[in-house]
Amino acid sequence: MTVSAHKLPDTMRAMVLERPGEALVLRERPVPVLQDKGQVLLRVRACGVCRTDLHLVDGELPDPLLPVIPGHQIVGEVVATGAGVSRFRRGDRVGVPWLGFTDGSCRFCLRGQENLCPEARFTGYTLDGGYAEYALADARYCFPLPEAAQDLALAPLLCAGLIGYRTWRLAGGTRPQRLGIYGFGAAAHIITQVAVYHGQAIYAFTREGDSEAQAFARRLGAVWAGGSNTEPPEVLDAAMVFAPAGELMVTALEHVDRGGTVVSGGIHMSDIPSFPYHLLWQERTLTSVANLTRADGEEFLALAAAIPVHTEVTTYALEDANQALEDLRQGRFTGAAVLVV
């Protein structure tokens, strides 16, 4: 059933969410055993810390696996493979994203919308994730990673990058010339580089008074940066909202031109307040991103390597995952946080 690269330990360290609303707990848990011929066992080398992990810990996501190991931006080394796995071999470095399984047979999967599969399972939410020394993954939902890039640089690409890329595509891809980004965190700092590469003008909206984030956005090529409630100097063609604040969807809608699109790039957001119809009129669009597809991952990772995309990373030890989450909540770093496992 399995092929193992070396003798595996019996146990591993893992940061576990036992009850939503409480801190993660460091536990000794058995090293996972391959349950399916299509799985791979990974030694986790790095795992990104995502705002979705924060929503999970805070109890804002429904029906998680409990107890669960969070983490869905995994860079890992294959140490064992199921009998049916031919894509990867021992020693390969692979990336594991949020989307961890789909049934492949529903109407959404069959028409290329596997991100909407009703049977989908998600890494670090309904499947154990990468805040641990080892992790299981379905080989079909793993990505080969470029050899030259470092683990720490790659981890944020596997969610912040992928979701940012899908959000950018739904906002019009290369078509909009003036593109607003609300919430300048991990996803924003990656997709800004993609947009600038394509010659688009980025208008970055940050927390009010966050001069550090605004300076960071300008360093990455934004033509303007200001507070979230500030009027931009020009009308926008489209906007992407990564901050989990529903009122920013309305604010962005006020700032886009006729025919413009506002896209929510988050899995969780506070309620969108009511707004007058004239903000939506003239063919403006409000929409959202749900998860990702494997095609998104393949396209984005190739593009990120070609640009190349640089990720700004703050590192934490595995046992400091709670501190990483709190620092993310408080906006204490620019770019992305990554656990070094």
C-alpha positions as CSV (number, residue, x, y, z in Angstrom):
1,M,0.0,0.0,0.0
2,T,2.7,2.5,0.9
3,V,6.3,3.3,0.0
4,S,8.2,5.1,2.7
5,A,11.4,7.2,2.3
6,H,12.6,6.5,5.8
7,K,11.5,5.1,9.1
8,L,8.8,7.5,10.3
9,P,8.4,8.4,14.0
10,D,5.3,7.2,15.8
11,T,4.2,10.6,16.9
12,M,4.4,14.2,15.8
13,R,3.8,17.7,17.2
14,A,0.7,19.4,16.1
15,M,-1.2,22.6,17.0
16,V,-4.8,21.5,17.4
17,L,-8.1,23.4,17.6
18,E,-10.2,21.5,20.1
19,R,-12.9,24.1,20.7
20,P,-13.7,27.1,18.5
21,G,-13.1,30.3,20.4
22,E,-10.2,28.9,22.3
23,A,-6.5,29.0,21.5
24,L,-4.7,26.2,19.7
25,V,-3.2,23.5,21.8
26,L,0.2,21.9,21.2
27,R,-0.4,18.1,21.2
28,E,1.6,14.9,20.5
29,R,-0.5,13.0,17.9
30,P,0.1,9.9,15.9
31,V,1.8,10.4,12.6
32,P,-1.0,10.0,10.0
33,V,-1.3,6.7,8.2
34,L,-2.2,6.6,4.5
35,Q,-5.9,5.7,4.3
36,D,-6.4,5.8,0.5
37,K,-4.3,4.7,-2.4
38,G,-4.5,8.2,-3.9
39,Q,-2.9,9.9,-0.8
40,V,0.6,11.1,0.0
41,L,2.2,11.6,3.4
42,L,4.2,14.8,3.7
43,R,6.8,16.0,6.1
44,V,5.7,19.6,6.5
45,R,8.5,22.1,5.9
46,A,6.5,25.3,6.1
47,C,2.8,26.3,6.4
48,G,1.4,29.7,5.8
49,V,-0.9,31.4,8.3
50,C,-4.1,32.7,6.7
51,R,-7.0,34.9,7.9
52,T,-9.2,32.0,7.2
53,D,-7.4,30.1,10.0
54,L,-8.3,33.0,12.2
55,H,-12.0,32.8,11.3
56,L,-11.8,29.0,12.0
57,V,-10.3,29.5,15.5
58,D,-12.8,32.3,16.3
59,G,-15.7,29.9,15.4
60,E,-16.9,31.9,12.4
61,L,-16.8,29.0,10.0
62,P,-19.5,26.4,10.3
63,D,-19.1,22.7,11.0
64,P,-15.3,22.2,11.1
65,L,-13.7,18.9,11.8
66,L,-13.1,18.8,15.5
67,P,-10.5,18.5,16.8
68,V,-8.7,19.8,13.7
69,I,-5.2,20.8,12.8
70,P,-5.5,24.1,10.9
71,G,-3.3,25.2,8.0
72,H,-3.9,25.1,4.3
73,Q,-0.7,26.7,2.7
74,I,1.5,23.6,3.1
75,V,4.9,23.2,1.6
76,G,5.9,19.6,2.3
77,E,8.2,16.8,1.2
78,V,6.7,13.5,0.1
79,V,7.8,10.7,2.5
80,A,5.2,8.0,1.6
81,T,2.8,7.4,-1.3
82,G,-0.3,5.4,-1.8
83,A,-0.2,2.6,-4.4
84,G,-2.2,4.6,-6.9
85,V,0.0,7.7,-6.9
86,S,2.1,8.2,-10.0
87,R,2.4,12.0,-10.0
88,F,4.8,12.3,-7.1
89,R,7.7,10.3,-5.7
90,R,9.5,10.3,-2.4
91,G,11.5,13.4,-1.9
92,D,9.4,15.6,-4.1
93,R,8.4,19.0,-2.7
94,V,4.7,19.8,-3.2
95,G,2.2,22.4,-2.2
96,V,-1.2,21.7,-0.6
97,P,-3.9,24.4,-1.0
98,W,-7.3,25.0,0.7
99,L,-9.2,22.7,-1.7
100,G,-8.4,19.2,-0.6
101,F,-11.0,17.0,-2.2
102,T,-13.9,17.0,-4.6
103,D,-16.1,14.2,-5.8
104,G,-15.3,14.8,-9.5
105,S,-18.7,13.7,-10.6
106,C,-21.2,16.4,-9.6
107,R,-22.5,18.9,-12.2
108,F,-20.1,21.6,-10.9
109,C,-17.1,19.4,-11.2
110,L,-18.1,18.2,-14.7
111,R,-18.4,21.8,-16.0
112,G,-15.1,22.9,-14.6
113,Q,-16.4,24.5,-11.4
114,E,-14.9,22.1,-8.9
115,N,-14.5,24.9,-6.4
116,L,-18.3,24.8,-6.0
117,C,-18.5,21.0,-5.4
118,P,-21.1,20.3,-2.6
119,E,-18.9,17.4,-1.4
120,A,-15.7,19.4,-1.3
121,R,-13.4,19.1,1.7
122,F,-10.9,21.7,2.8
123,T,-7.4,21.4,4.2
124,G,-7.1,22.6,7.7
125,Y,-10.9,22.9,8.1
126,T,-12.7,19.7,7.3
127,L,-9.4,17.8,6.7
128,D,-6.4,18.0,9.0
129,G,-3.9,20.6,7.8
130,G,-0.3,21.7,8.1
131,Y,0.2,23.2,11.6
132,A,2.0,19.9,12.3
133,E,5.1,18.0,11.5
134,Y,3.3,15.6,9.1
135,A,0.2,15.9,7.0
136,L,-1.9,13.7,4.6
137,A,-3.0,15.0,1.3
138,D,-4.9,13.8,-1.8
139,A,-2.2,13.7,-4.5
140,R,-4.7,15.0,-7.0
141,Y,-4.9,18.3,-5.1
142,C,-1.2,18.8,-4.6
143,F,0.9,21.1,-6.8
144,P,4.5,20.5,-7.9
145,L,6.6,23.5,-6.8
146,P,9.4,25.3,-8.6
147,E,12.8,24.0,-7.5
148,A,14.5,27.4,-7.2
149,A,12.1,29.0,-4.8
150,Q,12.4,28.7,-1.0
151,D,9.8,27.0,1.2
152,L,9.0,30.3,3.0
153,A,8.5,32.2,-0.2
154,L,6.2,29.5,-1.6
155,A,3.8,28.9,1.3
156,P,1.8,32.2,0.9
157,L,1.3,31.5,-2.8
158,L,-0.8,28.5,-1.9
159,C,-3.8,30.4,-0.6
160,A,-3.1,34.2,-0.5
161,G,-1.7,33.9,-3.9
162,L,-4.2,31.5,-5.4
163,I,-7.3,33.2,-3.9
164,G,-5.8,36.6,-4.9
165,Y,-5.4,35.3,-8.4
166,R,-8.9,34.0,-8.7
167,T,-10.2,37.3,-7.3
168,W,-8.2,39.2,-9.8
169,R,-9.5,37.1,-12.7
170,L,-13.2,37.6,-11.5
171,A,-12.4,41.3,-11.3
172,G,-11.6,41.3,-15.0
173,G,-8.0,40.0,-15.1
174,T,-5.9,42.2,-17.3
175,R,-8.8,44.3,-18.6
176,P,-9.3,46.9,-15.8
177,Q,-6.7,49.7,-16.0
178,R,-7.5,51.2,-12.5
179,L,-7.8,48.5,-9.9
180,G,-8.7,49.0,-6.2
181,I,-7.6,46.7,-3.4
182,Y,-9.2,47.0,0.0
183,G,-7.3,45.3,2.8
184,F,-3.6,45.2,2.0
185,G,-2.4,41.9,3.6
186,A,-1.0,38.7,2.2
187,A,-3.3,38.3,-0.8
188,A,-3.1,41.9,-1.8
189,H,0.7,42.1,-1.7
190,I,1.0,39.2,-4.0
191,I,-1.7,40.1,-6.5
192,T,-0.4,43.7,-6.7
193,Q,2.8,42.3,-8.2
194,V,0.7,40.4,-10.8
195,A,-1.3,43.5,-11.7
196,V,1.7,45.8,-11.9
197,Y,3.4,43.2,-14.1
198,H,0.4,43.5,-16.5
199,G,0.6,47.3,-16.5
200,Q,-2.4,47.9,-14.3
201,A,-2.6,50.9,-11.8
202,I,-3.2,49.7,-8.2
203,Y,-5.0,51.9,-5.7
204,A,-4.4,50.4,-2.2
205,F,-6.9,50.9,0.6
206,T,-5.6,50.0,4.1
207,R,-6.7,50.4,7.7
208,E,-7.1,54.1,8.5
209,G,-3.8,55.6,9.6
210,D,-1.8,52.5,8.7
211,S,1.1,54.3,7.1
212,E,3.4,51.3,7.2
213,A,1.0,49.2,5.0
214,Q,0.5,52.2,2.7
215,A,4.2,52.6,2.2
216,F,4.5,48.9,1.6
217,A,1.9,49.1,-1.1
218,R,3.7,51.9,-2.8
219,R,7.0,50.0,-2.7
220,L,5.2,47.1,-4.5
221,G,4.2,49.6,-7.3
222,A,0.8,51.0,-6.2
223,V,0.2,54.4,-7.7
224,W,-1.8,55.5,-4.7
225,A,-2.4,54.3,-1.1
226,G,-4.7,55.6,1.6
227,G,-7.3,54.7,4.2
228,S,-10.3,52.5,3.4
229,N,-12.8,55.3,3.7
230,T,-10.7,57.7,1.6
231,E,-11.9,58.9,-1.8
232,P,-9.4,57.7,-4.4
233,P,-8.0,60.3,-6.8
234,E,-9.6,58.5,-9.8
235,V,-12.7,56.4,-10.4
236,L,-11.8,52.7,-10.4
237,D,-12.6,50.2,-13.2
238,A,-12.8,47.3,-10.6
239,A,-12.1,46.5,-7.0
240,M,-11.1,43.5,-4.9
241,V,-12.0,43.4,-1.2
242,F,-9.8,41.2,1.0
243,A,-10.7,42.7,4.4
244,P,-13.5,40.8,6.1
245,A,-15.6,44.0,6.4
246,G,-18.9,43.9,4.5
247,E,-19.3,47.7,4.5
248,L,-16.2,47.9,2.3
249,M,-18.1,46.2,-0.5
250,V,-20.4,49.2,-0.5
251,T,-17.5,51.6,-0.2
252,A,-15.8,50.0,-3.2
253,L,-19.1,50.0,-5.1
254,E,-19.2,53.8,-4.6
255,H,-15.7,54.1,-6.1
256,V,-16.1,52.0,-9.3
257,D,-17.2,53.3,-12.7
258,R,-20.2,52.2,-14.6
259,G,-19.7,48.6,-15.8
260,G,-17.3,48.0,-12.9
261,T,-17.0,44.9,-10.7
262,V,-16.4,44.6,-7.0
263,V,-15.2,41.1,-5.9
264,S,-15.0,39.8,-2.3
265,G,-11.9,37.6,-2.0
266,G,-12.7,36.2,1.5
267,I,-14.4,33.1,2.8
268,H,-15.9,35.0,5.7
269,M,-17.2,38.6,5.8
270,S,-19.4,40.6,8.0
271,D,-22.9,41.4,6.6
272,I,-23.0,43.8,3.7
273,P,-25.2,46.8,4.8
274,S,-28.1,47.9,2.6
275,F,-27.3,50.5,0.0
276,P,-29.2,52.6,-2.6
277,Y,-29.9,51.0,-5.9
278,H,-28.1,53.7,-7.9
279,L,-24.8,52.4,-6.7
280,L,-25.4,49.1,-8.4
281,W,-27.1,50.6,-11.5
282,Q,-25.3,51.1,-14.8
283,E,-24.2,47.4,-14.9
284,R,-22.0,47.4,-11.8
285,T,-21.5,44.0,-10.3
286,L,-21.0,42.6,-6.8
287,T,-19.6,39.0,-6.7
288,S,-17.6,36.7,-4.5
289,V,-14.8,34.1,-4.8
290,A,-15.4,30.6,-3.5
291,N,-12.3,28.5,-3.0
292,L,-10.2,27.7,-6.1
293,T,-9.7,25.2,-8.8
294,R,-6.6,23.2,-9.7
295,A,-6.5,25.1,-13.0
296,D,-6.2,28.3,-11.0
297,G,-3.2,26.8,-9.1
298,E,-1.4,25.6,-12.2
299,E,-1.9,29.0,-14.0
300,F,-0.9,31.1,-11.0
301,L,2.2,29.2,-9.9
302,A,3.5,29.3,-13.5
303,L,2.8,33.1,-13.7
304,A,4.3,33.7,-10.2
305,A,7.5,32.0,-11.3
306,A,7.7,34.0,-14.5
307,I,7.2,37.4,-12.9
308,P,8.7,36.4,-10.4
309,V,6.5,37.2,-7.4
310,H,8.2,38.1,-4.2
311,T,6.5,37.3,-0.9
312,E,7.1,39.4,2.3
313,V,7.2,36.8,5.1
314,T,7.3,37.0,8.9
315,T,8.3,33.6,10.4
316,Y,7.1,31.8,13.5
317,A,7.9,28.4,15.1
318,L,5.1,25.8,15.0
319,E,4.5,26.2,18.7
320,D,4.0,30.0,18.3
321,A,1.0,29.6,16.0
322,N,-1.3,31.3,18.4
323,Q,1.0,34.4,18.4
324,A,1.1,34.4,14.6
325,L,-2.7,34.4,14.6
326,E,-2.9,37.2,17.1
327,D,-0.3,39.3,15.2
328,L,-2.4,38.7,12.0
329,R,-5.5,39.9,13.8
330,Q,-3.8,43.0,15.1
331,G,-2.1,43.8,11.8
332,R,1.4,43.7,13.3
333,F,3.2,42.7,10.2
334,T,3.1,43.4,6.4
335,G,2.8,40.6,3.9
336,A,2.3,37.0,5.2
337,A,3.1,34.9,8.2
338,V,4.6,31.4,7.9
339,L,5.1,28.7,10.4
340,V,8.6,27.0,10.1
341,V,8.0,23.4,10.9
